[in-house]
Amino acid sequence: MNRSKHKRKNKNCITSQNFENIKTDRDLAALQIRYKKMSKAELINRLIAAEQYIVDNNQKWVYEQFENYTIET
């Protein structure tokens, strides 16, 4: 049996929709087990996607705050 390293195909493509559907009451123990099964490359990609999602949403929030700001006289 040849056990050479090969790239695992990621079954679940990471999109912003994945982060929008995160529930606050999720099972953290099951999540930890799932993350432990992921490869280092998969974890890195997930972290980058999460950071990008946060940055994008922070930008949207700042833009909306700016647009909705009213000057009181």
PDB file of N, CA, C, O and CB in Angstrom:
ATOM      1  N   MET A   1       0.836  -1.179   0.000  1.00  0.00           N
ATOM      2  CA  MET A   1       0.000   0.000   0.000  1.00  0.00           C
ATOM      3  C   MET A   1       0.880   1.240   0.000  1.00  0.00           C
ATOM      4  O   MET A   1       1.713   1.408   0.891  1.00  0.00           O
ATOM      5  CB  MET A   1      -0.951  -0.001   1.209  1.00  0.00           C
ATOM      6  N   ASN A   2       0.711   2.089  -0.963  1.00  0.00           N
ATOM      7  CA  ASN A   2       1.497   3.306  -1.088  1.00  0.00           C
ATOM      8  C   ASN A   2       0.865   4.415  -0.259  1.00  0.00           C
ATOM      9  O   ASN A   2      -0.278   4.804  -0.499  1.00  0.00           O
ATOM     10  CB  ASN A   2       1.617   3.732  -2.563  1.00  0.00           C
ATOM     11  N   ARG A   3       1.605   4.917   0.708  1.00  0.00           N
ATOM     12  CA  ARG A   3       1.077   5.964   1.586  1.00  0.00           C
ATOM     13  C   ARG A   3       1.737   7.307   1.298  1.00  0.00           C
ATOM     14  O   ARG A   3       2.047   8.060   2.222  1.00  0.00           O
ATOM     15  CB  ARG A   3       1.283   5.584   3.058  1.00  0.00           C
ATOM     16  N   SER A   4       1.948   7.603   0.043  1.00  0.00           N
ATOM     17  CA  SER A   4       2.552   8.886  -0.301  1.00  0.00           C
ATOM     18  C   SER A   4       1.567  10.007   0.001  1.00  0.00           C
ATOM     19  O   SER A   4       0.351   9.818   0.013  1.00  0.00           O
ATOM     20  CB  SER A   4       2.978   8.917  -1.790  1.00  0.00           C
ATOM     21  N   LYS A   5       2.142  11.185   0.245  1.00  0.00           N
ATOM     22  CA  LYS A   5       1.292  12.326   0.564  1.00  0.00           C
ATOM     23  C   LYS A   5       0.527  12.762  -0.674  1.00  0.00           C
ATOM     24  O   LYS A   5       1.079  12.844  -1.771  1.00  0.00           O
ATOM     25  CB  LYS A   5       2.127  13.495   1.121  1.00  0.00           C
ATOM     26  N   HIS A   6      -0.708  13.029  -0.483  1.00  0.00           N
ATOM     27  CA  HIS A   6      -1.527  13.548  -1.565  1.00  0.00           C
ATOM     28  C   HIS A   6      -2.528  14.528  -0.984  1.00  0.00           C
ATOM     29  O   HIS A   6      -2.889  14.443   0.190  1.00  0.00           O
ATOM     30  CB  HIS A   6      -2.245  12.405  -2.328  1.00  0.00           C
ATOM     31  N   LYS A   7      -2.970  15.453  -1.810  1.00  0.00           N
ATOM     32  CA  LYS A   7      -3.920  16.455  -1.347  1.00  0.00           C
ATOM     33  C   LYS A   7      -5.292  15.827  -1.167  1.00  0.00           C
ATOM     34  O   LYS A   7      -5.796  15.112  -2.034  1.00  0.00           O
ATOM     35  CB  LYS A   7      -3.991  17.634  -2.329  1.00  0.00           C
ATOM     36  N   ARG A   8      -5.874  16.117  -0.023  1.00  0.00           N
ATOM     37  CA  ARG A   8      -7.249  15.697   0.217  1.00  0.00           C
ATOM     38  C   ARG A   8      -8.187  16.709  -0.397  1.00  0.00           C
ATOM     39  O   ARG A   8      -8.016  17.916  -0.227  1.00  0.00           O
ATOM     40  CB  ARG A   8      -7.532  15.535   1.725  1.00  0.00           C
ATOM     41  N   LYS A   9      -9.162  16.221  -1.098  1.00  0.00           N
ATOM     42  CA  LYS A   9     -10.153  17.132  -1.641  1.00  0.00           C
ATOM     43  C   LYS A   9     -11.074  17.558  -0.510  1.00  0.00           C
ATOM     44  O   LYS A   9     -11.591  16.734   0.245  1.00  0.00           O
ATOM     45  CB  LYS A   9     -10.953  16.475  -2.804  1.00  0.00           C
ATOM     46  N   ASN A  10     -11.263  18.860  -0.416  1.00  0.00           N
ATOM     47  CA  ASN A  10     -12.124  19.386   0.624  1.00  0.00           C
ATOM     48  C   ASN A  10     -13.575  19.190   0.222  1.00  0.00           C
ATOM     49  O   ASN A  10     -14.034  19.757  -0.770  1.00  0.00           O
ATOM     50  CB  ASN A  10     -11.824  20.871   0.890  1.00  0.00           C
ATOM     51  N   LYS A  11     -14.291  18.389   0.990  1.00  0.00           N
ATOM     52  CA  LYS A  11     -15.687  18.112   0.689  1.00  0.00           C
ATOM     53  C   LYS A  11     -16.535  19.367   0.813  1.00  0.00           C
ATOM     54  O   LYS A  11     -17.457  19.581   0.025  1.00  0.00           O
ATOM     55  CB  LYS A  11     -16.222  17.026   1.609  1.00  0.00           C
ATOM     56  N   ASN A  12     -16.229  20.184   1.785  1.00  0.00           N
ATOM     57  CA  ASN A  12     -17.020  21.379   2.045  1.00  0.00           C
ATOM     58  C   ASN A  12     -16.237  22.617   1.644  1.00  0.00           C
ATOM     59  O   ASN A  12     -15.284  23.005   2.320  1.00  0.00           O
ATOM     60  CB  ASN A  12     -17.427  21.455   3.526  1.00  0.00           C
ATOM     61  N   CYS A  13     -16.635  23.224   0.560  1.00  0.00           N
ATOM     62  CA  CYS A  13     -15.996  24.447   0.111  1.00  0.00           C
ATOM     63  C   CYS A  13     -16.316  25.552   1.123  1.00  0.00           C
ATOM     64  O   CYS A  13     -17.458  25.690   1.562  1.00  0.00           O
ATOM     65  CB  CYS A  13     -16.470  24.838  -1.331  1.00  0.00           C
ATOM     66  N   ILE A  14     -15.308  26.325   1.480  1.00  0.00           N
ATOM     67  CA  ILE A  14     -15.511  27.377   2.461  1.00  0.00           C
ATOM     68  C   ILE A  14     -16.005  28.630   1.751  1.00  0.00           C
ATOM     69  O   ILE A  14     -15.334  29.166   0.869  1.00  0.00           O
ATOM     70  CB  ILE A  14     -14.208  27.664   3.246  1.00  0.00           C
ATOM     71  N   THR A  15     -17.176  29.083   2.144  1.00  0.00           N
ATOM     72  CA  THR A  15     -17.750  30.305   1.605  1.00  0.00           C
ATOM     73  C   THR A  15     -18.235  31.155   2.764  1.00  0.00           C
ATOM     74  O   THR A  15     -18.297  30.692   3.902  1.00  0.00           O
ATOM     75  CB  THR A  15     -18.905  29.999   0.610  1.00  0.00           C
ATOM     76  N   SER A  16     -18.576  32.390   2.473  1.00  0.00           N
ATOM     77  CA  SER A  16     -19.092  33.256   3.531  1.00  0.00           C
ATOM     78  C   SER A  16     -20.384  32.690   4.098  1.00  0.00           C
ATOM     79  O   SER A  16     -20.721  32.944   5.255  1.00  0.00           O
ATOM     80  CB  SER A  16     -19.321  34.679   3.004  1.00  0.00           C
ATOM     81  N   GLN A  17     -21.108  31.926   3.290  1.00  0.00           N
ATOM     82  CA  GLN A  17     -22.354  31.335   3.766  1.00  0.00           C
ATOM     83  C   GLN A  17     -22.093  30.377   4.923  1.00  0.00           C
ATOM     84  O   GLN A  17     -22.924  30.254   5.823  1.00  0.00           O
ATOM     85  CB  GLN A  17     -23.070  30.605   2.627  1.00  0.00           C
ATOM     86  N   ASN A  18     -20.945  29.696   4.909  1.00  0.00           N
ATOM     87  CA  ASN A  18     -20.608  28.807   6.012  1.00  0.00           C
ATOM     88  C   ASN A  18     -20.541  29.579   7.327  1.00  0.00           C
ATOM     89  O   ASN A  18     -20.967  29.076   8.367  1.00  0.00           O
ATOM     90  CB  ASN A  18     -19.275  28.099   5.742  1.00  0.00           C
ATOM     91  N   PHE A  19     -20.016  30.781   7.284  1.00  0.00           N
ATOM     92  CA  PHE A  19     -19.852  31.571   8.497  1.00  0.00           C
ATOM     93  C   PHE A  19     -21.146  32.270   8.894  1.00  0.00           C
ATOM     94  O   PHE A  19     -21.359  32.542  10.075  1.00  0.00           O
ATOM     95  CB  PHE A  19     -18.747  32.593   8.310  1.00  0.00           C
ATOM     96  N   GLU A  20     -22.001  32.563   7.943  1.00  0.00           N
ATOM     97  CA  GLU A  20     -23.276  33.211   8.250  1.00  0.00           C
ATOM     98  C   GLU A  20     -24.219  32.271   8.977  1.00  0.00           C
ATOM     99  O   GLU A  20     -25.105  32.728   9.699  1.00  0.00           O
ATOM    100  CB  GLU A  20     -23.932  33.716   6.977  1.00  0.00           C
ATOM    101  N   ASN A  21     -24.050  30.983   8.805  1.00  0.00           N
ATOM    102  CA  ASN A  21     -24.959  30.001   9.390  1.00  0.00           C
ATOM    103  C   ASN A  21     -24.460  29.393  10.696  1.00  0.00           C
ATOM    104  O   ASN A  21     -25.025  28.408  11.171  1.00  0.00           O
ATOM    105  CB  ASN A  21     -25.205  28.911   8.410  1.00  0.00           C
ATOM    106  N   ILE A  22     -23.416  29.962  11.281  1.00  0.00           N
ATOM    107  CA  ILE A  22     -22.896  29.430  12.541  1.00  0.00           C
ATOM    108  C   ILE A  22     -23.877  29.755  13.663  1.00  0.00           C
ATOM    109  O   ILE A  22     -24.326  30.892  13.813  1.00  0.00           O
ATOM    110  CB  ILE A  22     -21.484  30.013  12.856  1.00  0.00           C
ATOM    111  N   LYS A  23     -24.195  28.735  14.438  1.00  0.00           N
ATOM    112  CA  LYS A  23     -25.139  28.902  15.548  1.00  0.00           C
ATOM    113  C   LYS A  23     -24.370  29.103  16.854  1.00  0.00           C
ATOM    114  O   LYS A  23     -23.312  28.509  17.059  1.00  0.00           O
ATOM    115  CB  LYS A  23     -26.088  27.672  15.659  1.00  0.00           C
ATOM    116  N   THR A  24     -24.903  29.932  17.716  1.00  0.00           N
ATOM    117  CA  THR A  24     -24.229  30.201  18.988  1.00  0.00           C
ATOM    118  C   THR A  24     -24.270  29.006  19.929  1.00  0.00           C
ATOM    119  O   THR A  24     -23.414  28.877  20.804  1.00  0.00           O
ATOM    120  CB  THR A  24     -24.856  31.400  19.665  1.00  0.00           C
ATOM    121  N   ASP A  25     -25.258  28.129  19.760  1.00  0.00           N
ATOM    122  CA  ASP A  25     -25.398  26.992  20.664  1.00  0.00           C
ATOM    123  C   ASP A  25     -24.885  25.690  20.055  1.00  0.00           C
ATOM    124  O   ASP A  25     -25.359  24.610  20.408  1.00  0.00           O
ATOM    125  CB  ASP A  25     -26.845  26.829  21.061  1.00  0.00           C
ATOM    126  N   ARG A  26     -23.923  25.787  19.146  1.00  0.00           N
ATOM    127  CA  ARG A  26     -23.399  24.582  18.487  1.00  0.00           C
ATOM    128  C   ARG A  26     -22.595  23.736  19.470  1.00  0.00           C
ATOM    129  O   ARG A  26     -22.161  24.218  20.516  1.00  0.00           O
ATOM    130  CB  ARG A  26     -22.520  24.965  17.275  1.00  0.00           C
ATOM    131  N   ASP A  27     -22.410  22.485  19.120  1.00  0.00           N
ATOM    132  CA  ASP A  27     -21.678  21.529  19.955  1.00  0.00           C
ATOM    133  C   ASP A  27     -20.180  21.748  19.759  1.00  0.00           C
ATOM    134  O   ASP A  27     -19.608  21.318  18.757  1.00  0.00           O
ATOM    135  CB  ASP A  27     -22.075  20.054  19.607  1.00  0.00           C
ATOM    136  N   LEU A  28     -19.552  22.418  20.718  1.00  0.00           N
ATOM    137  CA  LEU A  28     -18.134  22.759  20.586  1.00  0.00           C
ATOM    138  C   LEU A  28     -17.228  21.537  20.658  1.00  0.00           C
ATOM    139  O   LEU A  28     -16.160  21.523  20.045  1.00  0.00           O
ATOM    140  CB  LEU A  28     -17.739  23.742  21.662  1.00  0.00           C
ATOM    141  N   ALA A  29     -17.637  20.519  21.392  1.00  0.00           N
ATOM    142  CA  ALA A  29     -16.838  19.289  21.472  1.00  0.00           C
ATOM    143  C   ALA A  29     -16.804  18.603  20.110  1.00  0.00           C
ATOM    144  O   ALA A  29     -15.752  18.135  19.676  1.00  0.00           O
ATOM    145  CB  ALA A  29     -17.410  18.325  22.550  1.00  0.00           C
ATOM    146  N   ALA A  30     -17.948  18.541  19.439  1.00  0.00           N
ATOM    147  CA  ALA A  30     -17.994  17.938  18.098  1.00  0.00           C
ATOM    148  C   ALA A  30     -17.197  18.781  17.109  1.00  0.00           C
ATOM    149  O   ALA A  30     -16.543  18.246  16.213  1.00  0.00           O
ATOM    150  CB  ALA A  30     -19.457  17.790  17.614  1.00  0.00           C
ATOM    151  N   LEU A  31     -17.255  20.092  17.274  1.00  0.00           N
ATOM    152  CA  LEU A  31     -16.493  20.983  16.399  1.00  0.00           C
ATOM    153  C   LEU A  31     -14.991  20.756  16.587  1.00  0.00           C
ATOM    154  O   LEU A  31     -14.235  20.725  15.616  1.00  0.00           O
ATOM    155  CB  LEU A  31     -16.855  22.461  16.682  1.00  0.00           C
ATOM    156  N   GLN A  32     -14.576  20.602  17.819  1.00  0.00           N
ATOM    157  CA  GLN A  32     -13.164  20.346  18.102  1.00  0.00           C
ATOM    158  C   GLN A  32     -12.706  19.037  17.469  1.00  0.00           C
ATOM    159  O   GLN A  32     -11.613  18.971  16.905  1.00  0.00           O
ATOM    160  CB  GLN A  32     -12.920  20.312  19.614  1.00  0.00           C
ATOM    161  N   ILE A  33     -13.521  18.008  17.556  1.00  0.00           N
ATOM    162  CA  ILE A  33     -13.184  16.719  16.936  1.00  0.00           C
ATOM    163  C   ILE A  33     -13.072  16.876  15.419  1.00  0.00           C
ATOM    164  O   ILE A  33     -12.150  16.345  14.800  1.00  0.00           O
ATOM    165  CB  ILE A  33     -14.250  15.644  17.288  1.00  0.00           C
ATOM    166  N   ARG A  34     -14.020  17.613  14.826  1.00  0.00           N
ATOM    167  CA  ARG A  34     -13.988  17.821  13.380  1.00  0.00           C
ATOM    168  C   ARG A  34     -12.727  18.567  12.959  1.00  0.00           C
ATOM    169  O   ARG A  34     -12.107  18.218  11.954  1.00  0.00           O
ATOM    170  CB  ARG A  34     -15.230  18.591  12.926  1.00  0.00           C
ATOM    171  N   TYR A  35     -12.341  19.597  13.722  1.00  0.00           N
ATOM    172  CA  TYR A  35     -11.128  20.345  13.396  1.00  0.00           C
ATOM    173  C   TYR A  35      -9.880  19.478  13.550  1.00  0.00           C
ATOM    174  O   TYR A  35      -8.935  19.628  12.776  1.00  0.00           O
ATOM    175  CB  TYR A  35     -11.016  21.584  14.285  1.00  0.00           C
ATOM    176  N   LYS A  36      -9.856  18.583  14.524  1.00  0.00           N
ATOM    177  CA  LYS A  36      -8.706  17.703  14.726  1.00  0.00           C
ATOM    178  C   LYS A  36      -8.519  16.745  13.554  1.00  0.00           C
ATOM    179  O   LYS A  36      -7.407  16.285  13.297  1.00  0.00           O
ATOM    180  CB  LYS A  36      -8.865  16.914  16.020  1.00  0.00           C
ATOM    181  N   LYS A  37      -9.599  16.446  12.847  1.00  0.00           N
ATOM    182  CA  LYS A  37      -9.526  15.546  11.695  1.00  0.00           C
ATOM    183  C   LYS A  37      -9.067  16.266  10.430  1.00  0.00           C
ATOM    184  O   LYS A  37      -8.726  15.616   9.441  1.00  0.00           O
ATOM    185  CB  LYS A  37     -10.881  14.900  11.454  1.00  0.00           C
ATOM    186  N   MET A  38      -9.053  17.596  10.447  1.00  0.00           N
ATOM    187  CA  MET A  38      -8.670  18.358   9.266  1.00  0.00           C
ATOM    188  C   MET A  38      -7.150  18.421   9.152  1.00  0.00           C
ATOM    189  O   MET A  38      -6.433  18.359  10.150  1.00  0.00           O
ATOM    190  CB  MET A  38      -9.266  19.777   9.317  1.00  0.00           C
ATOM    191  N   SER A  39      -6.684  18.545   7.932  1.00  0.00           N
ATOM    192  CA  SER A  39      -5.242  18.687   7.710  1.00  0.00           C
ATOM    193  C   SER A  39      -4.821  20.115   8.055  1.00  0.00           C
ATOM    194  O   SER A  39      -5.655  21.010   8.191  1.00  0.00           O
ATOM    195  CB  SER A  39      -4.863  18.340   6.233  1.00  0.00           C
ATOM    196  N   LYS A  40      -3.535  20.301   8.190  1.00  0.00           N
ATOM    197  CA  LYS A  40      -3.007  21.627   8.494  1.00  0.00           C
ATOM    198  C   LYS A  40      -3.397  22.616   7.393  1.00  0.00           C
ATOM    199  O   LYS A  40      -3.775  23.751   7.684  1.00  0.00           O
ATOM    200  CB  LYS A  40      -1.470  21.576   8.656  1.00  0.00           C
ATOM    201  N   ALA A  41      -3.306  22.196   6.148  1.00  0.00           N
ATOM    202  CA  ALA A  41      -3.661  23.071   5.024  1.00  0.00           C
ATOM    203  C   ALA A  41      -5.139  23.455   5.076  1.00  0.00           C
ATOM    204  O   ALA A  41      -5.496  24.602   4.808  1.00  0.00           O
ATOM    205  CB  ALA A  41      -3.341  22.384   3.683  1.00  0.00           C
ATOM    206  N   GLU A  42      -5.988  22.501   5.418  1.00  0.00           N
ATOM    207  CA  GLU A  42      -7.424  22.789   5.523  1.00  0.00           C
ATOM    208  C   GLU A  42      -7.704  23.784   6.646  1.00  0.00           C
ATOM    209  O   GLU A  42      -8.530  24.684   6.496  1.00  0.00           O
ATOM    210  CB  GLU A  42      -8.216  21.491   5.762  1.00  0.00           C
ATOM    211  N   LEU A  43      -7.012  23.616   7.769  1.00  0.00           N
ATOM    212  CA  LEU A  43      -7.182  24.543   8.892  1.00  0.00           C
ATOM    213  C   LEU A  43      -6.703  25.946   8.526  1.00  0.00           C
ATOM    214  O   LEU A  43      -7.341  26.938   8.878  1.00  0.00           O
ATOM    215  CB  LEU A  43      -6.423  24.033  10.125  1.00  0.00           C
ATOM    216  N   ILE A  44      -5.584  26.021   7.825  1.00  0.00           N
ATOM    217  CA  ILE A  44      -5.065  27.322   7.388  1.00  0.00           C
ATOM    218  C   ILE A  44      -6.062  27.999   6.460  1.00  0.00           C
ATOM    219  O   ILE A  44      -6.344  29.187   6.613  1.00  0.00           O
ATOM    220  CB  ILE A  44      -3.701  27.160   6.683  1.00  0.00           C
ATOM    221  N   ASN A  45      -6.596  27.255   5.500  1.00  0.00           N
ATOM    222  CA  ASN A  45      -7.583  27.820   4.575  1.00  0.00           C
ATOM    223  C   ASN A  45      -8.831  28.284   5.312  1.00  0.00           C
ATOM    224  O   ASN A  45      -9.397  29.330   4.993  1.00  0.00           O
ATOM    225  CB  ASN A  45      -7.962  26.793   3.508  1.00  0.00           C
ATOM    226  N   ARG A  46      -9.253  27.509   6.290  1.00  0.00           N
ATOM    227  CA  ARG A  46     -10.439  27.882   7.067  1.00  0.00           C
ATOM    228  C   ARG A  46     -10.189  29.154   7.874  1.00  0.00           C
ATOM    229  O   ARG A  46     -11.061  30.018   7.959  1.00  0.00           O
ATOM    230  CB  ARG A  46     -10.849  26.734   8.005  1.00  0.00           C
ATOM    231  N   LEU A  47      -9.014  29.268   8.461  1.00  0.00           N
ATOM    232  CA  LEU A  47      -8.665  30.452   9.234  1.00  0.00           C
ATOM    233  C   LEU A  47      -8.608  31.694   8.348  1.00  0.00           C
ATOM    234  O   LEU A  47      -9.121  32.751   8.715  1.00  0.00           O
ATOM    235  CB  LEU A  47      -7.325  30.248   9.940  1.00  0.00           C
ATOM    236  N   ILE A  48      -7.989  31.561   7.191  1.00  0.00           N
ATOM    237  CA  ILE A  48      -7.917  32.692   6.260  1.00  0.00           C
ATOM    238  C   ILE A  48      -9.314  33.111   5.812  1.00  0.00           C
ATOM    239  O   ILE A  48      -9.615  34.303   5.748  1.00  0.00           O
ATOM    240  CB  ILE A  48      -7.054  32.331   5.037  1.00  0.00           C
ATOM    241  N   ALA A  49     -10.158  32.144   5.504  1.00  0.00           N
ATOM    242  CA  ALA A  49     -11.531  32.451   5.086  1.00  0.00           C
ATOM    243  C   ALA A  49     -12.297  33.142   6.218  1.00  0.00           C
ATOM    244  O   ALA A  49     -13.056  34.079   5.970  1.00  0.00           O
ATOM    245  CB  ALA A  49     -12.267  31.158   4.652  1.00  0.00           C
ATOM    246  N   ALA A  50     -12.101  32.686   7.451  1.00  0.00           N
ATOM    247  CA  ALA A  50     -12.783  33.299   8.593  1.00  0.00           C
ATOM    248  C   ALA A  50     -12.317  34.737   8.789  1.00  0.00           C
ATOM    249  O   ALA A  50     -13.132  35.629   9.028  1.00  0.00           O
ATOM    250  CB  ALA A  50     -12.534  32.483   9.874  1.00  0.00           C
ATOM    251  N   GLU A  51     -11.008  34.962   8.688  1.00  0.00           N
ATOM    252  CA  GLU A  51     -10.483  36.319   8.828  1.00  0.00           C
ATOM    253  C   GLU A  51     -11.007  37.227   7.719  1.00  0.00           C
ATOM    254  O   GLU A  51     -11.351  38.382   7.969  1.00  0.00           O
ATOM    255  CB  GLU A  51      -8.951  36.302   8.816  1.00  0.00           C
ATOM    256  N   GLN A  52     -11.066  36.712   6.512  1.00  0.00           N
ATOM    257  CA  GLN A  52     -11.561  37.502   5.388  1.00  0.00           C
ATOM    258  C   GLN A  52     -13.034  37.846   5.584  1.00  0.00           C
ATOM    259  O   GLN A  52     -13.459  38.962   5.286  1.00  0.00           O
ATOM    260  CB  GLN A  52     -11.361  36.743   4.064  1.00  0.00           C
ATOM    261  N   TYR A  53     -13.808  36.892   6.082  1.00  0.00           N
ATOM    262  CA  TYR A  53     -15.224  37.131   6.363  1.00  0.00           C
ATOM    263  C   TYR A  53     -15.380  38.239   7.402  1.00  0.00           C
ATOM    264  O   TYR A  53     -16.231  39.116   7.258  1.00  0.00           O
ATOM    265  CB  TYR A  53     -15.908  35.836   6.853  1.00  0.00           C
ATOM    266  N   ILE A  54     -14.560  38.196   8.441  1.00  0.00           N
ATOM    267  CA  ILE A  54     -14.613  39.217   9.490  1.00  0.00           C
ATOM    268  C   ILE A  54     -14.260  40.585   8.923  1.00  0.00           C
ATOM    269  O   ILE A  54     -14.954  41.564   9.197  1.00  0.00           O
ATOM    270  CB  ILE A  54     -13.660  38.859  10.645  1.00  0.00           C
ATOM    271  N   VAL A  55     -13.200  40.664   8.143  1.00  0.00           N
ATOM    272  CA  VAL A  55     -12.776  41.933   7.550  1.00  0.00           C
ATOM    273  C   VAL A  55     -13.864  42.496   6.639  1.00  0.00           C
ATOM    274  O   VAL A  55     -14.197  43.678   6.718  1.00  0.00           O
ATOM    275  CB  VAL A  55     -11.467  41.749   6.763  1.00  0.00           C
ATOM    276  N   ASP A  56     -14.411  41.649   5.780  1.00  0.00           N
ATOM    277  CA  ASP A  56     -15.458  42.096   4.860  1.00  0.00           C
ATOM    278  C   ASP A  56     -16.668  42.633   5.619  1.00  0.00           C
ATOM    279  O   ASP A  56     -17.212  43.677   5.262  1.00  0.00           O
ATOM    280  CB  ASP A  56     -15.884  40.950   3.940  1.00  0.00           C
ATOM    281  N   ASN A  57     -17.086  41.928   6.657  1.00  0.00           N
ATOM    282  CA  ASN A  57     -18.255  42.365   7.415  1.00  0.00           C
ATOM    283  C   ASN A  57     -17.974  43.601   8.249  1.00  0.00           C
ATOM    284  O   ASN A  57     -18.869  44.424   8.445  1.00  0.00           O
ATOM    285  CB  ASN A  57     -18.736  41.252   8.309  1.00  0.00           C
ATOM    286  N   ASN A  58     -16.765  43.751   8.740  1.00  0.00           N
ATOM    287  CA  ASN A  58     -16.409  44.979   9.440  1.00  0.00           C
ATOM    288  C   ASN A  58     -16.464  46.171   8.486  1.00  0.00           C
ATOM    289  O   ASN A  58     -16.941  47.244   8.856  1.00  0.00           O
ATOM    290  CB  ASN A  58     -15.008  44.855  10.066  1.00  0.00           C
ATOM    291  N   GLN A  59     -15.978  45.984   7.264  1.00  0.00           N
ATOM    292  CA  GLN A  59     -16.029  47.049   6.268  1.00  0.00           C
ATOM    293  C   GLN A  59     -17.473  47.417   5.948  1.00  0.00           C
ATOM    294  O   GLN A  59     -17.810  48.598   5.855  1.00  0.00           O
ATOM    295  CB  GLN A  59     -15.293  46.626   4.991  1.00  0.00           C
ATOM    296  N   LYS A  60     -18.321  46.413   5.781  1.00  0.00           N
ATOM    297  CA  LYS A  60     -19.740  46.674   5.507  1.00  0.00           C
ATOM    298  C   LYS A  60     -20.376  47.442   6.660  1.00  0.00           C
ATOM    299  O   LYS A  60     -21.145  48.378   6.441  1.00  0.00           O
ATOM    300  CB  LYS A  60     -20.500  45.353   5.265  1.00  0.00           C
ATOM    301  N   TRP A  61     -20.055  47.045   7.879  1.00  0.00           N
ATOM    302  CA  TRP A  61     -20.623  47.702   9.049  1.00  0.00           C
ATOM    303  C   TRP A  61     -20.183  49.157   9.119  1.00  0.00           C
ATOM    304  O   TRP A  61     -21.008  50.039   9.358  1.00  0.00           O
ATOM    305  CB  TRP A  61     -20.217  46.965  10.326  1.00  0.00           C
ATOM    306  N   VAL A  62     -18.901  49.422   8.915  1.00  0.00           N
ATOM    307  CA  VAL A  62     -18.390  50.796   8.947  1.00  0.00           C
ATOM    308  C   VAL A  62     -19.056  51.629   7.859  1.00  0.00           C
ATOM    309  O   VAL A  62     -19.456  52.767   8.109  1.00  0.00           O
ATOM    310  CB  VAL A  62     -16.854  50.813   8.771  1.00  0.00           C
ATOM    311  N   TYR A  63     -19.177  51.080   6.664  1.00  0.00           N
ATOM    312  CA  TYR A  63     -19.817  51.792   5.564  1.00  0.00           C
ATOM    313  C   TYR A  63     -21.271  52.121   5.909  1.00  0.00           C
ATOM    314  O   TYR A  63     -21.727  53.241   5.676  1.00  0.00           O
ATOM    315  CB  TYR A  63     -19.749  50.957   4.272  1.00  0.00           C
ATOM    316  N   GLU A  64     -21.993  51.155   6.459  1.00  0.00           N
ATOM    317  CA  GLU A  64     -23.387  51.392   6.834  1.00  0.00           C
ATOM    318  C   GLU A  64     -23.509  52.437   7.936  1.00  0.00           C
ATOM    319  O   GLU A  64     -24.423  53.262   7.914  1.00  0.00           O
ATOM    320  CB  GLU A  64     -24.035  50.093   7.283  1.00  0.00           C
ATOM    321  N   GLN A  65     -22.589  52.406   8.901  1.00  0.00           N
ATOM    322  CA  GLN A  65     -22.610  53.406   9.963  1.00  0.00           C
ATOM    323  C   GLN A  65     -22.365  54.801   9.390  1.00  0.00           C
ATOM    324  O   GLN A  65     -23.016  55.765   9.790  1.00  0.00           O
ATOM    325  CB  GLN A  65     -21.559  53.075  11.036  1.00  0.00           C
ATOM    326  N   PHE A  66     -21.440  54.900   8.469  1.00  0.00           N
ATOM    327  CA  PHE A  66     -21.134  56.170   7.827  1.00  0.00           C
ATOM    328  C   PHE A  66     -22.324  56.675   7.022  1.00  0.00           C
ATOM    329  O   PHE A  66     -22.675  57.852   7.095  1.00  0.00           O
ATOM    330  CB  PHE A  66     -19.909  56.031   6.927  1.00  0.00           C
ATOM    331  N   GLU A  67     -22.940  55.789   6.258  1.00  0.00           N
ATOM    332  CA  GLU A  67     -24.080  56.162   5.433  1.00  0.00           C
ATOM    333  C   GLU A  67     -25.291  56.560   6.279  1.00  0.00           C
ATOM    334  O   GLU A  67     -26.056  57.440   5.884  1.00  0.00           O
ATOM    335  CB  GLU A  67     -24.448  55.016   4.508  1.00  0.00           C
ATOM    336  N   ASN A  68     -25.468  55.935   7.415  1.00  0.00           N
ATOM    337  CA  ASN A  68     -26.630  56.194   8.262  1.00  0.00           C
ATOM    338  C   ASN A  68     -26.413  57.286   9.304  1.00  0.00           C
ATOM    339  O   ASN A  68     -27.319  57.617  10.069  1.00  0.00           O
ATOM    340  CB  ASN A  68     -27.025  54.939   8.952  1.00  0.00           C
ATOM    341  N   TYR A  69     -25.218  57.834   9.324  1.00  0.00           N
ATOM    342  CA  TYR A  69     -24.894  58.866  10.316  1.00  0.00           C
ATOM    343  C   TYR A  69     -25.648  60.142   9.969  1.00  0.00           C
ATOM    344  O   TYR A  69     -25.620  60.612   8.832  1.00  0.00           O
ATOM    345  CB  TYR A  69     -23.357  59.134  10.374  1.00  0.00           C
ATOM    346  N   THR A  70     -26.311  60.681  10.960  1.00  0.00           N
ATOM    347  CA  THR A  70     -27.002  61.952  10.758  1.00  0.00           C
ATOM    348  C   THR A  70     -26.381  62.990  11.664  1.00  0.00           C
ATOM    349  O   THR A  70     -26.101  62.735  12.835  1.00  0.00           O
ATOM    350  CB  THR A  70     -28.524  61.819  11.031  1.00  0.00           C
ATOM    351  N   ILE A  71     -26.173  64.146  11.110  1.00  0.00           N
ATOM    352  CA  ILE A  71     -25.600  65.262  11.880  1.00  0.00           C
ATOM    353  C   ILE A  71     -26.750  65.995  12.552  1.00  0.00           C
ATOM    354  O   ILE A  71     -27.655  66.502  11.889  1.00  0.00           O
ATOM    355  CB  ILE A  71     -24.760  66.239  10.960  1.00  0.00           C
ATOM    356  N   GLU A  72     -26.702  66.044  13.855  1.00  0.00           N
ATOM    357  CA  GLU A  72     -27.739  66.737  14.601  1.00  0.00           C
ATOM    358  C   GLU A  72     -27.310  68.174  14.822  1.00  0.00           C
ATOM    359  O   GLU A  72     -26.186  68.440  15.248  1.00  0.00           O
ATOM    360  CB  GLU A  72     -28.026  66.033  15.947  1.00  0.00           C
ATOM    361  N   THR A  73     -28.208  69.091  14.531  1.00  0.00           N
ATOM    362  CA  THR A  73     -27.886  70.518  14.724  1.00  0.00           C
ATOM    363  C   THR A  73     -28.696  71.122  15.833  1.00  0.00           C
ATOM    364  O   THR A  73     -28.552  72.308  16.128  1.00  0.00           O
ATOM    365  CB  THR A  73     -28.119  71.302  13.445  1.00  0.00           C
TER     366      THR A  73
END
